[in-house]
Amino acid sequence: MVTTEEYVDEVIRKGDKGSALLRKLTAPTLYYRPDLVQVLGEGMNETSVLRVPQDQCVVVHAAAGNPQEKDLASYTASLVQRLVQQARDMGVEPVAFSEVVGTPASDPDKLTIIGNTLTDASYSHRLVILNGENAVLGERVTVDANISGVMISLIEKKRVHSLRYHARANHITIAVFDPQGRPVYMNNDGEGTKAEFYERLGNFKGSIDNLLAMNLDDTAKLGARAEVVAALVETQGRIPVRRMRHKLKQRARELGITSFLVSEDLNSRIQSYKPGLRAYNLDGAVVSTIDEERLAHPLIPEEGDHLLAIRGRPNPRSNGISSRREILIRKLGLEWHRTEEGRALLRYVSAPSTILYPVFRALIEQGLATSVFHMSGGAYEGKLARPLARHGLYVEMRGIFSPNPKEAFFLEGVPNEVAYAQWPMGNDGFVTTKDPVRSGEVIRSHRLHAVPVGIVRRDGTRTGIELIGIKASNGENVKYSGKY
């Protein structure tokens, strides 16, 4: 169990390093299908898209590794085997997948085994690994790793009519769409350790909004349009999967997106806050399309842009949950949710994340947003300062939304520079724009609040952000250069 002070390095930074290591190890697969893959940009964090032939449709399906496999390499390989076997059973061509690896800690040696195994297993099938995520889940994972993946397969349009028959016959859940010549992208993420709050609450519906926010808000950052949300829930004990599936379909339908949820019983591979309780892990991927115009002109913040903060209903998003759990247990005991104070806090920490994808899409489609940001893992340091720094930009921020009063419980004894590096602190997201007035109107039309908080500048000596009036433990304003 990590302390608050250790959280930024142990969970956020090492988690980021773990994801980067996986991408580095699996990057060679991008060359396995030169007929389909286009890599945009340079370095480990480039965007890779699929160029799907005009006569083909995209088939999306998902699986987890075989939970009976004990050896880490064999277990990892079983994910690829299962995804490929699904494609064979349906008579479609598997071409690309992404994975989420849940681990107790970000262990480079174990992640190297996973990354190399995924790459080796993909070689013989000419599979491309489009994306990947290392989710550091702490003691909730009782083995070296749990792994799930979402596959993109292709089928000729003239054969789509028979596809659903083969999927049903082989008990495979799928989604199918025609990209209509647009490049196809995939990103993935999970709800993380916030799942524990729903296990304590006994109500799991809020988890769906967390999953959608973590994934769809990432999709929006590229200006992509979501086509399919593919989710996988890994369970131990009786989890209301049917209710979660219904909630996902309802919410996705409201957003105009196709969705599905599949489940895998992991038994003792995962656990809740103590043995013997039901537990789950929820992750997935969004398969999206990107217009050629957006590929040619990606979203990039520019000097002179206004930075607007966005706030929805009070919620902690899925940020910094490991440290929140540690603080709750340390202050109120292992069964904190049974205390009067704990019950009130549980209602707050389990509040569903605000899904910013609809307002982000509206701002982008109307030509108002030059870039968008949402406060997922890493918050102000990882999700705002770092993208700005990547373009050599700097913002002095004033007047951001204040934290919810319930945050006082968590902030006691926590330096501001630690708090703002891991928690949203009352701000769900940000947008850069040249027209703050119209952008504010669009944001408010989505029943969200907006406030201008700064001007994007190019400063030869500084990058990232400075939170004016919010003091760090050294007496200076909280600052994140976005570089480390």
Salt bridges, closest charged atoms under 4 A:
GLU10 OE1 - LYS14 NZ 3.37
ASP16 OD2 - ARG386 NH2 3.24
ASP35 OD2 - ARG33 NH2 2.89
ASP35 OD1 - ARG126 NH2 3.89
GLU93 OE2 - ARG33 NH1 2.94
ASP107 OD2 - LYS110 NZ 3.36
GLU139 OE2 - ARG325 NH2 2.62
ASP178 OD2 - LYS157 NZ 3.03
GLU196 OE2 - ARG200 NE 2.92
GLU196 OE1 - ARG325 NE 2.77
GLU199 OE2 - ARG140 NH2 2.51
ASP209 OD1 - ARG251 NE 2.78
ASP217 OD2 - ARG317 NH2 2.89
ASP218 OD1 - LYS221 NZ 2.99
ASP218 OD1 - HIS374 NE2 2.81
GLU227 OE2 - ARG182 NH2 3.57
GLU254 OE1 - ARG251 NH1 2.89
GLU264 OE1 - ARG82 NH1 3.10
GLU292 OE2 - ARG51 NH1 2.25
GLU293 OE2 - HIS297 ND1 3.06
GLU302 OE1 - LYS434 NZ 2.62
ASP305 OD1 - LYS434 NZ 2.69
GLU326 OE2 - ARG330 NE 3.11
GLU335 OE2 - LYS274 NZ 2.68
GLU335 OE1 - HIS337 NE2 3.97
GLU335 OE1 - ARG338 NE 3.12
GLU365 OE2 - ARG225 NH2 2.39
GLU365 OE2 - ARG361 NH2 2.72
GLU381 OE2 - ARG13 NH2 2.55
GLU396 OE1 - ARG398 NH1 3.50
GLU396 OE2 - ARG457 NH2 3.32
GLU396 OE2 - ARG462 NH1 3.75
GLU407 OE2 - ARG324 NH2 2.89
GLU412 OE1 - LYS331 NZ 3.10
ASP428 OD1 - ARG317 NH1 3.55
ASP435 OD2 - ARG438 NH1 3.93
ASP459 OD2 - ARG462 NH2 2.94
GLU466 OE1 - ARG462 NH1 3.88
GLU476 OE1 - LYS479 NZ 3.77
